[in-house]
Amino acid sequence: MSPGLLVAALLASADLCAPVSPEASADPASAAPYVEVAEAEQAAGETETALVAWHEVLRGDPRHARARAAMKALCREKSATREDGEDAAAALLSGLAFFERGEEASAAVAFRRALAAPELADTASFFLGLLALREGRADEARALFTLAAASSDAGLARRAEELRTRAEREGRVMLSVRLGSEYDSNVDLTPDDTRRRGGSSDGVGLGFAELRLRPWGERGPYARLSGHYRGHLRFTDFDLAGAGGTLGWAWGGPSPRLSAEYGFDFLALGGTPYLRAHRLLVAARAPVGPVVLEASGAVRREDFLDTLFTAYSGWRSTARLDVEWSPTEHLLLSAGWYGGLARVSDASLGFLEHGPRAELRLRLSPGLRLLGEAGYIRRGYQDSVGWRGAASNVPELAYGRLVGGLGLVWTRGLY
């Protein structure tokens, strides 16, 4: 038999570490050529080929001490490697089970054990990256996703690369800035039965900045500080500037997720203090098939600071339901419905409003998104007496308002 066929046959055998069956008559001279091959392959780290060569040495010379010692050492090493691989595979399966049950500390320990097996390192790195991202350790998550992105599994590599770019703009402390413009069909909330010469629509330029703190990552406490400005092209008396702060707590991950928060807002209208408000909000989101449902409800105490508007002070309750869908990795579409009910100090000014809304988010690059929004609100008052100083002979104070805009949002993790 040729050496090539012999090697192939032996490599295909069930166990190279099984007891060697010697030739019918010992022939040390025939075994000698295999010694050099065996030593060279063993030195090169080729365990399987070295075992084949030492196997042939022992077939020709069963008493060859060096061959017996080498076989024993290589078989012990091979057995340990196989056991390590089996342990790593079991650790990966355990980690996945812990991950599904939300036992993240136990999952992390299991995934780190699975890293010992090179063939499992990409999958283990991916899930360790997810855990790091949830806990706000963006730098560590980015490094782990980089390892996973080198996987030979195209699907895993693609998802890891997507999450790596997300980790680049997230962390325990994040800054977001938005610049854009809007069209507002009814800036001064003119009733349908009245007409302003030149119309009530206007273009709006807007800016928004927010600093977000998540000390424990996606779960646990969070805080936000924000400021915004809306400047009108024509109705500059309605230019609006504001600032606010929020404290909240979140349960779960990105989805499903439940959160509750308290917020305080201050607004200035046309450069004059206009409104301060306290609010409580509860929100939940969960995947349902190919879409994600998000619902929220809030109650807000509004106190108007300008004496012209103090009659509007009171309580406003709002609710919102949205459906999100991502047809591609970079695009998110959502549509939903908003409703609000106001009970104010002047009962005649209480109202019910509601309407549809839609949103588009397109990721242009890591940390940069294009945001498009549109919504229509229909408001009806409890009766027809009084509306921002309007005379009581106005028969119907209900109005509609269409708002739509585009903006660029830049987000960056600072820590």
Rosetta blueprint (number, residue, H / E / L):
1 M L
2 S L
3 P H
4 G H
5 L H
6 L H
7 V H
8 A H
9 A H
10 L H
11 L H
12 A L
13 S L
14 A L
15 D L
16 L L
17 C L
18 A L
19 P L
20 V L
21 S L
22 P L
23 E L
24 A L
25 S L
26 A L
27 D L
28 P H
29 A H
30 S H
31 A H
32 A H
33 P H
34 Y H
35 V H
36 E H
37 V H
38 A H
39 E H
40 A H
41 E H
42 Q H
43 A H
44 A L
45 G L
46 E L
47 T H
48 E H
49 T H
50 A H
51 L H
52 V H
53 A H
54 W H
55 H H
56 E H
57 V H
58 L H
59 R H
60 G H
61 D L
62 P L
63 R L
64 H L
65 A H
66 R H
67 A H
68 R H
69 A H
70 A H
71 M H
72 K H
73 A H
74 L H
75 C H
76 R H
77 E H
78 K H
79 S H
80 A H
81 T H
82 R H
83 E H
84 D H
85 G H
86 E H
87 D H
88 A H
89 A H
90 A H
91 A H
92 L H
93 L H
94 S H
95 G H
96 L H
97 A H
98 F H
99 F H
100 E H
101 R H
102 G L
103 E L
104 E H
105 A H
106 S H
107 A H
108 A H
109 V H
110 A H
111 F H
112 R H
113 R H
114 A H
115 L L
116 A L
117 A L
118 P H
119 E H
120 L H
121 A H
122 D H
123 T H
124 A H
125 S H
126 F H
127 F H
128 L H
129 G H
130 L H
131 L H
132 A H
133 L H
134 R H
135 E L
136 G L
137 R L
138 A H
139 D H
140 E H
141 A H
142 R H
143 A H
144 L H
145 F H
146 T H
147 L H
148 A H
149 A L
150 A L
151 S L
152 S L
153 D L
154 A H
155 G H
156 L H
157 A H
158 R H
159 R H
160 A H
161 E H
162 E H
163 L H
164 R H
165 T H
166 R H
167 A H
168 E L
169 R L
170 E L
171 G L
172 R L
173 V E
174 M E
175 L E
176 S E
177 V E
178 R E
179 L E
180 G E
181 S E
182 E E
183 Y E
184 D E
185 S L
186 N L
187 V L
188 D L
189 L L
190 T L
191 P L
192 D L
193 D L
194 T L
195 R L
196 R L
197 R L
198 G L
199 G L
200 S L
201 S L
202 D E
203 G E
204 V E
205 G E
206 L E
207 G E
208 F E
209 A E
210 E E
211 L E
212 R E
213 L E
214 R L
215 P L
216 W L
217 G L
218 E L
219 R L
220 G E
221 P E
222 Y E
223 A E
224 R E
225 L E
226 S E
227 G E
228 H E
229 Y E
230 R E
231 G E
232 H E
233 L L
234 R L
235 F L
236 T H
237 D H
238 F H
239 D L
240 L E
241 A E
242 G E
243 A E
244 G E
245 G E
246 T E
247 L E
248 G E
249 W E
250 A E
251 W E
252 G E
253 G L
254 P L
255 S L
256 P L
257 R E
258 L E
259 S E
260 A E
261 E E
262 Y E
263 G E
264 F E
265 D E
266 F E
267 L E
268 A E
269 L E
270 G L
271 G L
272 T E
273 P E
274 Y E
275 L E
276 R E
277 A E
278 H E
279 R E
280 L E
281 L E
282 V E
283 A E
284 A E
285 R E
286 A E
287 P E
288 V E
289 G L
290 P L
291 V E
292 V E
293 L E
294 E E
295 A E
296 S E
297 G E
298 A E
299 V E
300 R E
301 R E
302 E E
303 D E
304 F E
305 L L
306 D L
307 T H
308 L H
309 F H
310 T H
311 A H
312 Y H
313 S L
314 G E
315 W E
316 R E
317 S E
318 T E
319 A E
320 R E
321 L E
322 D E
323 V E
324 E E
325 W E
326 S L
327 P L
328 T L
329 E L
330 H L
331 L E
332 L E
333 L E
334 S E
335 A E
336 G E
337 W E
338 Y E
339 G E
340 G E
341 L E
342 A E
343 R E
344 V E
345 S L
346 D L
347 A H
348 S H
349 L H
350 G L
351 F E
352 L E
353 E E
354 H E
355 G E
356 P E
357 R E
358 A E
359 E E
360 L E
361 R E
362 L E
363 R E
364 L E
365 S E
366 P L
367 G L
368 L E
369 R E
370 L E
371 L E
372 G E
373 E E
374 A E
375 G E
376 Y E
377 I E
378 R E
379 R E
380 G E
381 Y E
382 Q L
383 D L
384 S L
385 V L
386 G L
387 W L
388 R L
389 G L
390 A L
391 A L
392 S L
393 N L
394 V L
395 P L
396 E L
397 L L
398 A L
399 Y E
400 G E
401 R E
402 L E
403 V E
404 G E
405 G E
406 L E
407 G E
408 L E
409 V E
410 W E
411 T E
412 R E
413 G E
414 L L
415 Y L
